[in-house]
Amino acid sequence: MRKAFVLLGLIAALGCTTVSAEIVVPHRIHPTIDTVSEVLASGKDEDWGMLTGALVRKERANEYVFRDATGEIKATVLSDVIAGHVLHADRTFRAVARVSRPPFETPTIDIERIDE
């Protein structure tokens, strides 16, 4: 009898929990970079930026070239970030992006959020 109550309690506890997963941009982000030229010149790995520009061409599945008034940079954009947005070379948007600067390589950005 006691085992039945314990089992019933466990089932009730598990039934009341919900699981959700989403990508959340940390609230503590204070972008310090706002142009492609700043990313290329002084952006450090894991720096955050708020860039305004456009995706001018697609290179591979999730890889694009992002352009603003100061230059171009390779950008990784996951399909769930693009979902619901109509993006083309003539349409500018604001992107919250994280700098990726591997040693001895040209920096790139990972676009985490798009604001039109």
Phi, psi and omega in degrees: 000317180297321179296325180295319178293320178296315179297317178297319178296318178295318179297317179296318180295317179291327180290337182272350181269147175237149180239132175221150179226130175206156177275124181242126175282127184304141181291340184278005181290126172232089185306130181254355183239135179227008175220157177296321181298326177292320177300312183292323184279315189221005180293132178260158179303133180076007171292153178250147178219159173239100186254144176244121181182208183217155171274113188267337174198155179262131180262312179216193186313302182243015183250130182229173169250124180258134181233136168234192183293344185255351179157191181236152179209149176286139183227139172258127180227117179286152184299328179288338176284323181282334185310129178088357179248140173259109185240133174209174189300334182269356185252115180271154179208166175262135182236130169272120187224150177251135180281136173240114183233084176293151179302135175065021178230161176290136180293154174228174175235150173248110182281120185261334182207144178240128175241121180268000000 
